[in-house]
Amino acid sequence: MGFIGAGIVGTALAVRLSQAGFPVTAVFSLSLTSAQRLAGMVADCRVCEAAQDVADQAELVLITTPDDIIPEVAAEVNWRANQSVVHCSGAASLDILEPAKRAGARVGSFHPCQTFASISRAIENLPGSTFGIEAEEPLLTTLKGMATALGGNWMELRPGDKALYHAAAVFACNYLVTLIKIATDLFGRFGVSTPEATKALMPLLRGTVDNIDSIGLPNCLTGPIARGDLSTIGKHLAALREREPSLLSLYRELGLNTVPIALAKGTIDRAIAKKMQALLGNSNGEGGERPR
């Protein structure tokens, strides 16, 4: 097994796959320092001078470069028949590996549905992750085995699924960060610093994630929409309109997407849901139908 690209994802995969018994023998990166760091963390792994050197000696090559560079690697390397070439992009399908496929190589994608903020955190978080996999047999079975060896799960994706799969992950991970940034900024409007606000919100966040995991959707939903608390939602809208009007449309849109979850949970009826949708759909937050 060899790696082209030695960033956070590549390094974490190389370390954990090596620990799981997969021989990682070669790495190349445009950054020599990154390649040397990866090789230093994996037994018997050699730093190569070119991507071609990795392809020449590895049976399975993982391309763990930034997404925009993957097609370039696929086009410039001379692949061989029955070699396996796998990229780790979350959004791209297998078409970007077409040059390798034309050369007779098996192609696939292997994407960890996980957040990687640093190498140490990535190595720690990788086991137990779910992997989005796209490939044909026999490579498909190999990639499923890799996911299992990492203590994780896998989901098989079709060519048209990848971008939507990755968008879903962005909603759950990246935009959660955005929402917390918005929340801490609102705390700042009444004098609470970002570190203090983050500390205050972390138990709430952990409790929410625990509820999602243990209770599941839709029953994990709490808060004013789940309770049908129209007066509280009205107060939120009024406060945002007065002190942070730029967030009104976002609050309304998130609320409108939350009402069906409360309905599914069964804690509000359709009459309350209709009133809530009217309140949230009005640009003034004072009732009326949602503008179209």
N, C-alpha and C positions, 0 to 999 in steps of 0.2 A: 504494500500500500504506500502511495506517495501523495504529497500535498503540494499543490501550486497555490501559493498564498499562505502567509503565516500571521494573519491578524488574530483577532480575539476568537472568532468562530473556529478557524482552522486550528489554532493552538489547542483550544479546549477539546475539539474532536480528536486531534492526534493524541493528546495525553490520555483521554478516557478510552479510546479505542485500543491504544497500546496496553493499557492496564487490563482491558477485557480480553487480551490475547491476540489481537490483530497486529501483525508485524508492520510497523511504520518505519520504512527504511530510507525515505528520501524526502527532502523538502527544498523548494525554491521559492524565494520571494524577491521582489524588487528591492526590498529593504534587507540588506545582509544582516543587520542587527536582529530583525524579527525572525529571520530564518535560523540564525544561531541560537536565539532564545528558545524557539520551538525544539530544535535538535537537542539542546541542553536539557530539556524536560522529558525526552523520550529516549529510551535505551536503543543503541545501535541505529540511530537515525543520522544520515549524512546530509550535509548542506551541499546542494548542487549549484553549479554556476549558471544554469539555464533551465527553463521549463522543459525543454526537450530532454535534458538528462533525466528528469523525473519520469517522463513518459517512456523513456527507453528502458528503464529498469523496473518499473512498477506494473503489476497486473491490474490494479485498481487505482485510478488517479482521482483524487478529490480536488476540484477547483474551488478554492475558498477565497478567491479575490473579491473585490467589490463587483457588484452586478454588471456595471458597464464594461468591465474588462473581460468578463467571461467569454463573449463572442470572439474577442481578439485572440485570447488563448486558444480557443477551439479552432480558429482558422489558421494560426501560425504554427502550431505543433504538428508534427508528423505522427499520426496515430497508427496503430496496427490492428489487424483483424483480431476479433475476440478479446481485445483489451476492454476494460470497463472504464468509462469516463463519466464522472458524476459531479454535478455542480450543486452548490448549497444555497442557491438563491431562493427566497421565499416567494417572489412574485413571478419569476420567469419560468416558462415551461421548457420542454426539451428541444424546441426549434433552434435555440441558440447553440446547441451542440451538433447541429446538422453536419458541419465538416468532419467531425469525428465519426458520425454515423456513416457518412459516405465512404470513409476509409475502412469500414467494416467493424468498428468498435461498437460495443454495447453502450448505450447512454442512459443516464438516469438523473434524478434529482433527489436530494436528501436534506431536508430542511428541518432543523430543530425549532419547534414552536416554543421559544423560550427567550427571555430577555438577558442580554449579555452586556453589562456595563463595564466590565473589566475582565482581564484574563482569569484572575483568581475567582471572581464571582461566577464566571462562565463555567469553569471547571467544577465548581461546587454545585451549580444549578443544573448542569446537563443531565445527570442521572435522573431517571423518572420522567423526563420530558416526552412529549408526543412528537413524532417526526412525520412531516408531510413527505410522502414518497411517490415518485412517478418513475416507472420503468417497465420494461417487458421482461418476461422470464428469459434466462435464469437469473438475471441481475436483480429482478424484483425480490426474489427469495433471499438473495444475499443482503440486500438493504434492509429487509424485514429482520433478518438475523442480527444485523448490526444494531438496529434499534432495540431489539430484545436484549442483546448483550450489554447495552448501556442502561439496562433496567427500565427502559421506557416502553411506550406504546407507539403504534404507527397508524396512519390513515393513508389509504391509497387514493391518489388524486388523478383525475382525468386531465387531458391537455387544457380544457377550458376552465378548469377549477382554480388554477394557481393564483391568479390575481385577486379573485374574490376571497380565497383562503387567506391570503396575506393581508387584504384589507380588513378582514375580520380580526386578525391578530393585532393590527394597528389600532383598531377601535379598543380592544381589550387592554392593550399595553401602553402604547405611545400616547393615546388620547386620554388615558387615565392620568398620566403625568400632567398633561395639559389641564385637566379638570382640577387636580390638586394645586397646580400653580394658580389657577383662578381662585380657588378657595383660600389659599394663603394670602393672595393679594387682597381679598375681601377682608380677611382678618386685619391686614395692614391698615385698612380704612378706619379701624377703631384702635390703632396703636399697638397691635401685636406684631412682633417681628416674624420674619419668615421661619427661622429656626423654632421659635416658640409655637407658631401656628402649626408647623409640621409635627412637632412633638404632641400637640393637643389632638391632632387629627389621626395620628397613627393607630391608637387603639380602636378608633371607629373604622378605619380602613381594614385592620386585621379582623375585626369582628364581622365586617361585611364579607370579606373573602371567606372566612370560616363558615358563614351562613350559606354562601353560594355553594361551597363544597359539601357541607353536611346536610343542608335542607334542600338545596337545589332551586331552580327556577320553576314556577313563579313564586313559590312560597317564601323565598328568602327576602322578598321586597318588604321594606319597612318605610316609615316616613309619612308625610301628609297626604300624598296621593294614594298610598295604600290604605290610609284611614278615611279617605274621602273628606279631608279637612280643607274645605274651600276657603275658610277665613284665613288660615295660615298661608295658603298659596297667594291669596290676595295681598297679604302683608309683605310677602317676599317680592311680589311684582311692584308694589308701591315703593318699597325700599330701594330696589334696583333702579326704578324709573327716576328716583330722586338723586341717588348717589352713584350709580354705575349703569347708566342707560345703555352702554355698549353691550352689556350682557343680557339685556331683556330678550332679544330674539333667540339667543342660545338657551336661556332658561325655559322659554316657552316651547321650543322645539324638543328639548329633552323631556319636558313634562308631558307633551303630547305623545311622545313615544313610550312614556312610562304608564300612561292610563291603561292601555291594553294589558299590561302585566298585572296591574291591580285587579282588573276585571277577571283575568284568568285565575288569580289567586282566590277570588270570590269574596274579597273584603269590601268591595263597592258594587252597587248595582248599576244597571244601564242608565237610570235616571241621573244618578250622581255623576257617572262618567260623562254624560252629555253636558251637564253643567260645568264640569271641570274642563272639558274640551273647549267650551265656549269662552270660559274665563282665560284659559291659556292661549286661545286662538286670537283673542282681541289684542290689537297692538297697544291699546291703552291699559290692558289688564283690568278692565272694569266690566267685563261681560260682553255679550254679543257673539256673533258667529265668527269663526276663523276666516280671515281674508283668503281669497283664492286668486 
